Amino acid sequence: MAITVNQAFEEFLKNTVNLDKNVSSDAKSNRAELISALDLDDINFFRTYKSINYFFGSFSRKTKCRPLDDLDIMFGLSAEGNTYDCNSWNDVKINPSKDSVAQQECKNDNGQLDSNMVLGKLKKKLKGICDLRVNEVVKNGEAITVNYKSKEWSFDIVPCFFTKPEIDGRTYYLIPNGKGAWKKTDPRIDNERVQTLVEKKGTIILDAIRLFKYWNKRAKVVTLEGYVAESLLLDYYERSYDDCSKYVDIEFIRLLSYVKDKITSDIYDPKNIQGNINNLSYWERQSVKQKVEIIYNKAIDAHYAEKENNHCKALNIWGDIFGGEFPTYG
């Protein structure tokens, strides 16, 4: 319970939206333990490349809201002299190293390194090193997922290679594309983007993004995929010349305003690799726009109620927006 809007949001962020620090610390320890076991030398596995292991995803960028359901890991493999041919960003063919027994074992009928076979070998490795705390190890699209029995989180482990600089000077991570080939990505850009904006705008943007994601997960409408939503919200902070408010509800209102105006347009990959990432259909975009507009108008009503010192009315409106977990007045 709370008697002011500011108090309510402080409690809501701490107890419901933001990750618990103890849980995050436990997850990081668990992650380090798993990576350490994977990195051990094994003649039946790929030669690993520890220095390119990379923690990516919203947990790494500190934009993750509760629950802490997954942690993303890029697990580095040594190229050992292999080469690649690129038809497009999401259709990269890797020619396996002649010096790597593991890579040779994962050749397809065309003599190329099959990412699904690499995932299969990674899955077998993980099953061999995981102890009784693990419930299951399964292939999940472009990753191998490790689910624990008594933890709220799982790990999505993505095997990757790291390229030498291409003609434009850029380097990339190559990860499975879900179809047996490989694709380019570069999570460093996403992480650096968030860090740069936090340094410029302050940590309030992290709370605002997590708050929007929390609402987005519970919206009774077509929801925005997490990475797409985050990219759009970061676009706002990159383009805005205004200083951030110190109040997260004000920032949330500003984000709603931006999303309702921009969701019907294409959203471009901040890594400048894959182009438009807004894969919603025309009608899905319109549906999201209408829902966000409704919530925006409610949030404005809550803001005016607060300005009139009617915190009870304001908290009731915010509770209608965020659900029963939002603190009530009293």
HELIX and SHEET records of a PDB file:
HELIX    1   1 VAL A    5  PHE A   12  1                                   8    
HELIX    2   2 LEU A   13  VAL A   17  3                                   5    
HELIX    3   3 LYS A   21  LEU A   38  1                                  18    
HELIX    4   4 LYS A   50  ILE A   52  5                                   3    
HELIX    5   5 SER A   58  ARG A   61  1                                   4    
HELIX    6   6 VAL A  101  GLU A  105  1                                   5    
HELIX    7   7 SER A  115  ILE A  129  1                                  15    
HELIX    8   8 PRO A  187  LYS A  201  1                                  15    
HELIX    9   9 ILE A  204  ARG A  218  1                                  15    
HELIX   10  10 GLY A  226  ARG A  239  1                                  14    
HELIX   11  11 VAL A  248  LYS A  262  1                                  15    
HELIX   12  12 TYR A  282  LYS A  307  1                                  26    
HELIX   13  13 HIS A  311  PHE A  322  1                                  12    
SHEET    1   A 5 TYR A  54  PHE A  56  0                                        
SHEET    2   A 5 ASP A  70  GLY A  76 -1                                        
SHEET    3   A 5 SER A 154  PHE A 162  1                                        
SHEET    4   A 5 ALA A 143  TYR A 148 -1                                        
SHEET    5   A 5 VAL A 134  ASN A 140 -1                                        
SHEET    1   B 5 TYR A  54  PHE A  56  0                                        
SHEET    2   B 5 ASP A  70  GLY A  76 -1                                        
SHEET    3   B 5 SER A 154  PHE A 162  1                                        
SHEET    4   B 5 TYR A 173  PRO A 176 -1                                        
SHEET    5   B 5 TRP A 182  THR A 185 -1                                        
SHEET    1   C 2 THR A  83  SER A  88  0                                        
SHEET    2   C 2 ASP A  91  ASN A  95 -1                                        
END                                                                             
